[in-house]
């Protein structure tokens, strides 16, 4: 009897089992209740055939990978040539960008120095100079330049008054403005020993220390050097006439543009022909850098007193008053 209550006739034989089974559907049984046949099993080839089938499928994949595994020699040479061309085009651009960044840095620093000196002058009513510098300027009836000058085509640090050369650099000014009483990592006193030049102990100038005596920044010798390693050149109005006379830019051969009118706003107030090496800036402070081609850098010097300020040997200067 099946699960629907139907009887199933069974016929027995002595030699074998041969059951004939019939399914008689009752009237009240719905067709949907009939059991659906099981799905046919997926065709699986013989194991040996499966192995051959997989080998056939893998063969085109491995061939494709071998074809895309590398480049030919010609392709590599073409790629290298393209990279070389792009590098040759890019390097000059990067060089110009770096140079422009260094010039911008130098421009900021010359303005910082000028601002610090004027702040010191407002605080104390005098400029941050030594007594020797003040006396040298007074004896010459003019101002004083800390920095550099050419004598007989030889680079020197100092100031030329007439035929007298006063060795100097900007370390005196920096020691006072940065309030150093001793040189860094040394017991040697500066011009500001015991805070004589800066009794209020005010730091007027904040500048990065370089840690040596040649790199950009303020060295252990307290010389402030530009991004190319050249000392900044500083001139101050020590006769207090609101006219600043730089040792280099006062020269007629450097600054004269048209008689008494000079380059970069300089003028000669004493000679209408501008022939007396007296070009001055109407202000209290002049600070400038020799730029990327100064004596501390390889190549042609950018500091020639026999050439005008617009000559290629001088036009790379960075000026605080320009």
C-alpha positions in Angstrom: 0.0 0.0 0.0 1.5 3.4 -0.9 1.2 6.7 1.0 -2.0 7.6 -0.7 -3.8 4.4 0.5 -3.6 2.5 -2.8 -3.0 -1.2 -2.8 -0.2 -2.4 -4.9 -0.5 -5.9 -6.4 2.7 -8.0 -6.1 3.4 -11.1 -8.1 5.9 -13.6 -6.7 8.1 -16.0 -8.7 10.3 -18.7 -7.4 13.3 -17.9 -9.6 13.4 -14.1 -9.6 12.0 -10.9 -8.2 9.9 -9.1 -10.7 7.6 -6.6 -9.2 5.2 -4.7 -11.3 4.2 -1.5 -9.7 1.3 0.6 -10.9 0.3 4.0 -9.6 -3.4 4.7 -9.7 -4.2 8.3 -9.1 -7.3 9.0 -7.0 -9.8 11.5 -8.2 -9.3 13.8 -5.4 -5.4 14.0 -5.8 -4.2 17.2 -7.3 -1.6 17.0 -10.2 0.7 19.3 -8.3 1.1 16.7 -5.6 2.7 14.3 -8.0 6.4 13.9 -7.2 8.6 15.5 -9.9 11.3 13.4 -11.4 14.8 14.1 -10.2 17.1 16.1 -12.6 19.4 14.2 -14.7 23.0 14.2 -13.3 25.4 16.5 -15.1 27.5 14.9 -17.7 30.9 14.1 -16.3 33.3 12.8 -18.9 35.6 9.9 -18.1 38.5 11.0 -15.7 41.0 10.4 -18.5 38.9 12.5 -20.9 38.6 15.3 -18.2 42.3 15.5 -17.9 42.7 15.9 -21.6 40.0 18.5 -21.7 41.6 20.6 -19.0 44.9 20.4 -20.8 43.3 21.7 -23.9 41.8 24.6 -22.0 45.1 25.6 -20.2 47.2 25.6 -23.4 45.9 28.9 -24.9 46.2 30.6 -21.5 49.8 29.7 -21.0 50.7 30.7 -24.5 49.0 34.1 -24.0 51.0 34.7 -20.8 54.2 33.8 -22.5 53.5 36.3 -25.3 52.8 39.2 -22.8 55.7 38.3 -20.4 58.3 40.8 -21.7 59.4 43.4 -24.2 61.6 43.1 -27.2 65.0 44.9 -27.3 63.7 47.4 -29.7 60.7 48.2 -27.5 63.0 48.7 -24.5 65.3 51.0 -26.5 62.3 53.1 -27.6 61.0 53.4 -24.0 64.5 54.4 -22.7 64.8 57.0 -25.5 61.4 58.6 -24.6 62.3 58.7 -20.9 65.6 60.4 -21.8 63.9 63.0 -23.9 61.3 63.8 -21.2 64.1 64.1 -18.6 66.1 66.5 -20.8 63.0 68.6 -21.2 62.1 68.5 -17.5 65.5 69.2 -15.9 65.8 72.9 -17.2 62.3 73.6 -15.9 63.1 72.2 -12.5 66.3 74.2 -12.4 64.5 77.4 -13.2 61.9 76.7 -10.5 64.6 76.0 -7.9 66.4 79.2 -8.9 63.2 81.3 -8.6 62.5 79.8 -5.2 66.0 80.7 -3.9 65.7 84.2 -5.3 62.3 84.6 -3.5 64.0 83.3 -0.3 66.8 85.8 -0.6 64.3 88.6 -1.2 62.5 87.8 2.0 65.7 87.7 3.9 67.0 91.0 2.7 63.7 92.6 3.7 63.8 90.9 7.1 67.3 92.3 7.8 66.3 95.8 6.7 63.1 95.7 8.8 65.1 94.4 11.9 67.7 97.3 11.6 65.0 99.9 11.4 63.2 98.4 14.4 66.4 98.5 16.3 66.9 102.2 15.3 63.3 103.0 16.5 64.0 101.2 19.8 67.4 102.8 20.6 67.7 105.8 18.4 70.9 104.5 16.8 72.0 101.8 14.3 73.4 98.4 15.3 77.0 99.1 14.5 80.3 99.0 16.3 82.1 102.1 17.5 84.8 101.4 14.9 82.3 101.4 12.1 80.7 104.6 13.3 84.1 106.3 13.5 85.1 105.1 10.0 81.8 106.5 8.5 82.2 109.8 10.4 85.8 110.3 9.2 84.6 109.8 5.6 81.6 112.0 6.1 79.3 109.2 4.9 77.7 105.8 5.7 79.1 102.4 6.3 78.8 99.2 4.3 79.2 95.7 5.9 79.8 93.0 3.4 81.9 92.9 0.3 84.0 94.9 -2.1 86.4 94.4 -5.0 89.9 95.7 -4.8 92.1 95.1 -7.8 89.8 92.3 -8.9 90.1 90.6 -5.6 87.0 89.8 -3.5 87.2 91.0 0.1 84.8 91.6 3.0 84.8 95.1 4.3 84.4 98.7 3.4 86.5 101.1 1.4 86.7 104.7 2.5 88.9 106.6 0.1 92.1 104.6 0.0 91.5 103.0 3.4 90.0 99.5 3.6 88.2 98.5 6.7 87.8 94.7 7.1 84.3 93.9 8.2 81.3 91.6 7.6 77.8 91.5 8.7 78.5 89.5 11.9 78.5 92.7 14.1 75.0 93.6 12.9 73.7 90.0 13.3 75.2 89.6 16.8 73.3 92.7 17.9 70.1 92.0 16.1 69.9 88.4 17.3 71.2 89.3 20.8 74.3 87.1 20.8 76.9 88.0 23.5 79.2 85.2 22.5 79.8 83.3 19.3 77.8 80.0 19.1 79.6 77.2 21.0 82.4 79.5 22.0 83.5 81.7 24.9 84.6 84.5 22.5 82.6 87.7 23.0 80.8 89.5 20.3 80.4 93.2 19.9 77.3 92.8 22.1 79.2 91.5 25.1 77.3 91.9 28.3 74.4 93.2 26.2 76.2 96.5 25.6 74.5 97.0 22.2 71.2 95.5 23.1 70.5 96.1 26.8 66.8 95.3 26.4 67.8 91.8 25.1 65.4 92.1 22.3 65.7 89.6 19.4 65.0 91.8 16.3 66.1 89.2 13.8 65.1 85.5 13.6 67.3 83.6 11.2 68.2 80.0 10.7 71.6 78.9 12.0 73.7 76.9 9.5 76.0 75.3 12.0 79.2 76.0 10.0 80.9 79.0 8.3 80.0 78.5 4.7 76.5 77.3 4.3 73.4 79.5 3.8 72.0 81.0 7.0 73.7 82.4 10.0 77.0 80.6 10.6 78.9 80.0 13.8 80.9 83.1 12.9 77.5 85.0 13.0 77.9 85.9 9.3 74.5 85.9 7.6 74.9 84.2 4.2 72.4 84.1 1.3 71.0 80.9 -0.2 74.2 80.7 -2.4 76.6 81.1 0.5 77.6 84.7 0.0 77.4 87.2 2.9 74.6 89.7 2.8 75.8 93.3 2.2 74.4 95.9 4.5 74.7 99.6 4.4 73.3 102.0 7.0 72.7 105.8 7.0 75.3 106.6 9.8 75.3 110.3 9.1 71.5 110.4 9.6 70.7 112.4 6.5 68.1 109.9 5.2 70.4 109.1 2.3 72.0 105.7 2.2 75.3 105.3 0.3 76.3 101.8 -0.5 80.0 101.2 -1.3 79.2 99.3 -4.5 76.0 101.0 -5.8 77.3 104.5 -5.1 79.8 104.0 -8.0 79.0 105.9 -11.2 80.0 103.0 -13.4 77.5 100.8 -11.6 74.5 103.0 -11.0 74.5 105.9 -13.5 71.7 105.6 -16.0 71.3 109.2 -17.2 73.6 111.8 -15.6 72.4 112.2 -12.0 69.6 109.6 -12.4 70.6 106.1 -11.5 69.3 102.6 -11.8 66.8 101.1 -9.2 65.8 104.6 -7.9 69.2 105.8 -6.9 70.3 109.4 -7.6 73.4 111.6 -7.2 72.3 114.6 -5.1 75.7 116.3 -5.3 76.6 116.3 -9.0 74.1 116.9 -11.8 76.4 115.0 -14.2 76.6 112.0 -11.8 80.3 111.6 -12.2 81.4 111.8 -8.5 80.5 108.2 -7.3 77.9 109.5 -5.0 74.7 107.7 -6.1 72.5 107.2 -3.0 69.2 105.6 -1.9 66.6 107.8 -0.3 66.2 105.8 2.9 68.1 104.5 6.0 69.1 100.9 5.1 70.3 99.1 2.0 70.6 95.3 2.1 71.4 93.1 -0.9 72.6 89.8 -2.1 75.0 89.1 -5.0 72.6 86.4 -6.2 73.3 83.0 -7.7 76.7 83.9 -9.2 78.6 85.5 -6.4 82.1 84.6 -5.4 81.0 81.8 -3.2 79.5 79.9 -6.1 81.2 78.4 -9.1 81.3 80.3 -12.4 81.5 83.9 -13.3 81.4 86.3 -10.4 78.3 88.5 -10.1 80.0 91.4 -8.5 81.9 93.7 -11.0 82.3 97.4 -10.1 83.4 98.3 -13.6 80.1 97.2 -15.1 76.6 98.8 -14.9 74.0 97.4 -12.6 72.1 96.0 -15.6 75.1 94.1 -17.0 74.8 90.3 -16.8 77.6 90.3 -14.2 75.5 92.4 -11.8 71.9 92.0 -12.8 71.4 88.9 -10.7 71.5 90.9 -7.4 68.6 90.8 -5.0 67.9 94.3 -3.5 65.9 95.3 -0.5 65.0 98.7 -2.0 63.9 97.5 -5.5 
